[in-house]
Amino acid sequence: MLPTRDNAPSRYIAGIVRLEQPEPLDDALLLVTLQDVTYVDAPSPIVAQSVHGVSGWNVEIPFRLELRKPVRPRGAYSLKAEIRRSDPAALHPGDYLSTAAHPWAPGDAKAIVVVQKI
């Protein structure tokens, strides 16, 4: 499903992180990051990041990112998500990671980021 567009600028990005199948995620951390990927040959600075605690059986986990700095209307942005189940400081086997590009553009009303177990 493609993101819907809204013409009004927002200070927040709302969306969901989708797992392949329902999974118990007791005391896990969800990290969602928006990166500026406008320049292919340069580092991708982080524009926004959020951390959410997750517990219980999940297949879709809602998130909300606050945009603390303005985004360029013609910039290129990408969302990334990680679910860390055992160690809040690093990814380990059994955790989840987005492995495909999840583009985001200013005005997208809802974002969907798919993660896979590593």
Backbone as CSV, one residue per row, in Angstrom:
resi,resn,N_x,N_y,N_z,CA_x,CA_y,CA_z,C_x,C_y,C_z
1,MET,0.842,-1.174,0.000,0.000,0.000,0.000,0.888,1.239,0.000
2,LEU,0.624,2.166,-0.882,1.408,3.393,-0.969,0.904,4.420,0.030
3,PRO,1.804,5.284,0.526,1.367,6.324,1.450,0.398,7.285,0.765
4,THR,-0.534,7.814,1.543,-1.443,8.830,1.017,-0.781,10.187,1.169
5,ARG,-1.217,11.167,0.387,-0.622,12.503,0.428,-1.616,13.487,1.032
6,ASP,-1.095,14.427,1.761,-1.878,15.494,2.371,-1.135,16.791,2.072
7,ASN,-1.823,17.808,1.601,-1.160,19.056,1.206,-0.703,19.906,2.385
8,ALA,-1.267,19.699,3.565,-0.895,20.512,4.720,0.404,19.987,5.330
9,PRO,1.406,20.866,5.535,2.633,20.409,6.186,2.357,20.036,7.635
10,SER,3.098,19.068,8.122,2.896,18.607,9.486,4.237,18.569,10.203
11,ARG,4.182,18.725,11.499,5.387,18.597,12.314,5.599,17.156,12.735
12,TYR,4.703,16.260,12.334,4.778,14.861,12.738,4.625,13.941,11.538
13,ILE,5.225,12.784,11.629,4.990,11.703,10.688,4.353,10.586,11.494
14,ALA,3.194,10.142,11.069,2.518,9.021,11.717,2.568,7.830,10.782
15,GLY,2.640,6.645,11.346,2.668,5.459,10.504,2.660,4.200,11.328
16,ILE,2.924,3.097,10.629,2.995,1.796,11.298,4.247,1.067,10.845
17,VAL,4.764,0.250,11.735,5.816,-0.705,11.407,5.128,-2.054,11.335
18,ARG,5.297,-2.731,10.213,4.584,-3.997,9.967,5.560,-5.170,10.002
19,LEU,5.208,-6.190,10.821,5.969,-7.428,10.888,5.394,-8.410,9.875
20,GLU,6.172,-9.437,9.529,5.718,-10.447,8.575,4.560,-11.267,9.129
21,GLN,4.563,-11.504,10.435,3.500,-12.270,11.099,3.438,-11.836,12.558
22,PRO,2.317,-12.121,13.243,2.224,-11.729,14.665,3.354,-12.366,15.470
23,GLU,3.898,-11.577,16.373,5.055,-12.011,17.149,4.981,-11.398,18.546
24,PRO,5.324,-12.172,19.597,5.388,-11.562,20.933,6.661,-10.724,21.056
25,LEU,6.496,-9.495,21.491,7.628,-8.564,21.584,7.715,-7.977,22.980
26,ASP,7.814,-8.815,23.970,7.843,-8.336,25.348,9.102,-7.538,25.639
27,ASP,8.909,-6.323,26.157,9.986,-5.427,26.560,10.965,-5.117,25.426
28,ALA,10.454,-4.999,24.212,11.291,-4.655,23.059,11.297,-3.141,22.852
29,LEU,12.264,-2.663,22.073,12.347,-1.248,21.703,12.161,-1.117,20.199
30,LEU,11.299,-0.180,19.806,11.108,0.153,18.402,11.816,1.479,18.143
31,LEU,12.750,1.485,17.204,13.443,2.707,16.796,13.022,3.017,15.366
32,VAL,12.518,4.220,15.142,12.134,4.668,13.808,12.934,5.927,13.508
33,THR,13.547,5.958,12.327,14.431,7.054,11.939,14.040,7.577,10.570
34,LEU,14.048,8.896,10.419,13.889,9.537,9.120,15.248,10.107,8.744
35,GLN,15.768,9.698,7.569,17.067,10.155,7.108,16.919,10.972,5.835
36,ASP,17.775,11.966,5.690,17.839,12.761,4.471,18.773,12.033,3.508
37,VAL,18.209,11.477,2.424,18.993,10.709,1.450,19.083,11.456,0.118
38,THR,18.996,12.783,0.183,19.005,13.597,-1.022,20.284,13.403,-1.828
39,TYR,21.417,13.361,-1.160,22.700,13.254,-1.845,23.241,11.834,-1.711
40,VAL,23.285,11.119,-2.821,23.675,9.720,-2.831,25.118,9.521,-2.379
41,ASP,25.992,10.439,-2.714,27.410,10.278,-2.413,27.834,10.951,-1.103
42,ALA,26.881,11.201,-0.222,27.186,11.854,1.055,26.496,11.096,2.194
43,PRO,26.962,11.288,3.423,26.275,10.665,4.558,24.811,11.105,4.616
44,SER,23.960,10.240,5.156,22.526,10.522,5.276,22.219,10.996,6.690
45,PRO,22.132,12.311,6.905,21.870,12.798,8.264,20.486,12.395,8.756
46,ILE,20.392,12.197,10.059,19.112,11.873,10.696,18.334,13.167,10.880
47,VAL,17.109,13.178,10.382,16.223,14.335,10.497,15.336,14.201,11.729
48,ALA,14.886,12.978,12.007,14.015,12.723,13.167,14.196,11.273,13.597
49,GLN,14.015,11.036,14.901,14.119,9.681,15.424,13.208,9.551,16.632
50,SER,12.608,8.388,16.765,11.795,8.131,17.954,12.069,6.729,18.465
51,VAL,11.875,6.558,19.755,12.048,5.263,20.407,10.771,4.981,21.174
52,HIS,10.197,3.800,20.962,8.953,3.403,21.623,9.159,2.043,22.278
53,GLY,8.639,1.864,23.465,8.607,0.547,24.084,7.484,-0.268,23.480
54,VAL,7.720,-1.572,23.296,6.736,-2.460,22.685,6.604,-3.705,23.539
55,SER,5.368,-4.142,23.770,5.102,-5.392,24.471,3.862,-6.041,23.887
56,GLY,3.732,-7.336,24.138,2.556,-8.072,23.683,2.722,-8.592,22.258
57,TRP,1.668,-9.242,21.763,1.654,-9.776,20.399,1.389,-8.631,19.440
58,ASN,2.208,-8.534,18.410,2.090,-7.436,17.456,2.282,-7.921,16.036
59,VAL,1.597,-7.255,15.110,1.858,-7.416,13.686,1.995,-6.035,13.051
60,GLU,1.317,-5.045,13.600,1.448,-3.655,13.176,1.611,-2.788,14.422
61,ILE,2.676,-2.007,14.439,2.989,-1.177,15.595,2.941,0.286,15.155
62,PRO,2.063,1.085,15.751,2.001,2.498,15.366,3.212,3.274,15.888
63,PHE,3.609,4.296,15.131,4.683,5.176,15.579,4.340,6.606,15.183
64,ARG,5.064,7.528,15.814,4.916,8.949,15.518,6.281,9.607,15.685
65,LEU,6.717,10.282,14.631,7.992,11.003,14.642,7.720,12.495,14.661
66,GLU,8.406,13.202,15.528,8.294,14.658,15.528,9.419,15.236,14.674
67,LEU,9.044,16.079,13.711,10.026,16.751,12.870,10.478,18.015,13.603
68,ARG,11.671,17.989,14.144,12.173,19.118,14.931,12.856,20.161,14.076
69,LYS,13.188,19.810,12.838,13.737,20.790,11.917,12.965,20.704,10.604
70,PRO,12.953,21.771,9.844,12.191,21.755,8.593,12.779,20.774,7.583
71,VAL,11.899,20.216,6.765,12.345,19.357,5.671,12.195,20.128,4.368
72,ARG,13.080,19.841,3.442,13.034,20.515,2.144,11.955,19.875,1.277
73,PRO,11.085,20.668,0.662,10.013,20.108,-0.164,10.530,19.226,-1.295
74,ARG,11.709,19.520,-1.821,12.256,18.726,-2.929,13.351,17.756,-2.467
75,GLY,13.521,17.615,-1.161,14.514,16.686,-0.644,14.037,15.249,-0.763
76,ALA,14.966,14.310,-0.630,14.637,12.882,-0.636,14.851,12.341,0.775
77,TYR,13.858,11.624,1.273,13.900,11.125,2.644,13.528,9.646,2.669
78,SER,14.047,8.942,3.668,13.764,7.521,3.801,13.555,7.185,5.281
79,LEU,12.575,6.319,5.537,12.301,5.840,6.888,12.984,4.494,7.101
80,LYS,13.448,4.298,8.306,14.117,3.054,8.691,13.567,2.646,10.054
81,ALA,13.401,1.344,10.279,12.905,0.872,11.577,13.712,-0.332,12.047
82,GLU,13.860,-0.419,13.366,14.498,-1.552,14.025,13.654,-1.922,15.234
83,ILE,13.551,-3.204,15.500,12.950,-3.669,16.753,14.014,-4.492,17.456
84,ARG,14.454,-3.988,18.597,15.503,-4.648,19.376,14.843,-5.382,20.531
85,ARG,14.960,-6.700,20.525,14.263,-7.531,21.516,15.106,-7.816,22.758
86,SER,16.417,-7.970,22.608,17.210,-8.415,23.752,18.216,-7.385,24.253
87,ASP,18.680,-6.504,23.386,19.716,-5.543,23.769,19.336,-4.176,23.202
88,PRO,19.029,-3.196,24.051,18.622,-1.890,23.533,19.738,-1.137,22.807
89,ALA,20.981,-1.574,22.939,22.101,-0.853,22.349,22.501,-1.356,20.963
90,ALA,22.068,-2.562,20.577,22.518,-3.120,19.295,21.546,-4.172,18.784
91,LEU,21.617,-4.430,17.476,20.814,-5.481,16.861,21.488,-6.838,17.040
92,HIS,20.661,-7.876,17.219,21.150,-9.250,17.371,20.222,-10.179,16.601
93,PRO,20.656,-11.429,16.318,19.746,-12.377,15.671,18.437,-12.487,16.461
94,GLY,17.322,-12.487,15.726,16.003,-12.512,16.350,15.358,-11.140,16.429
95,ASP,16.148,-10.072,16.220,15.607,-8.722,16.163,15.031,-8.482,14.770
96,TYR,14.446,-7.307,14.568,13.826,-6.956,13.291,14.474,-5.701,12.732
97,LEU,14.518,-5.642,11.383,15.157,-4.531,10.701,14.448,-4.293,9.372
98,SER,14.278,-3.025,8.999,13.777,-2.733,7.652,14.940,-2.921,6.691
99,THR,14.719,-3.717,5.655,15.804,-4.048,4.728,15.591,-3.459,3.338
100,ALA,14.487,-2.785,3.119,14.196,-2.142,1.837,14.043,-0.645,2.074
101,ALA,14.152,0.125,1.004,13.954,1.570,1.115,12.481,1.864,1.351
102,HIS,12.205,2.782,2.260,10.843,3.236,2.566,10.816,4.751,2.396
103,PRO,10.677,5.206,1.132,10.703,6.645,0.876,9.570,7.377,1.586
104,TRP,9.864,8.604,1.982,8.872,9.495,2.585,9.051,10.860,1.949
105,ALA,7.939,11.530,1.665,7.978,12.878,1.103,7.136,13.805,1.955
106,PRO,7.526,15.070,2.093,6.707,16.018,2.842,5.279,16.008,2.296
107,GLY,4.327,15.864,3.187,2.925,15.785,2.804,2.371,14.375,2.852
108,ASP,3.244,13.343,2.943,2.725,11.986,3.096,1.997,11.900,4.433
109,ALA,0.749,11.460,4.388,-0.075,11.452,5.595,0.199,10.238,6.485
110,LYS,0.524,9.099,5.902,0.762,7.907,6.708,1.874,7.094,6.080
111,ALA,2.779,6.609,6.903,3.921,5.841,6.417,3.810,4.396,6.893
112,ILE,4.255,3.480,6.055,4.295,2.064,6.401,5.724,1.588,6.196
113,VAL,6.299,1.006,7.247,7.663,0.479,7.188,7.592,-1.010,7.526
114,VAL,8.065,-1.846,6.606,8.029,-3.287,6.796,9.386,-3.731,7.342
115,VAL,9.361,-4.587,8.375,10.597,-5.103,8.964,10.637,-6.620,8.818
116,GLN,11.851,-7.153,8.798,12.066,-8.595,8.713,12.946,-9.038,9.850
117,LYS,12.716,-10.269,10.299,13.542,-10.841,11.378,14.937,-11.136,10.845
118,ILE,15.946,-10.772,11.648,17.322,-11.055,11.232,17.892,-12.188,12.058
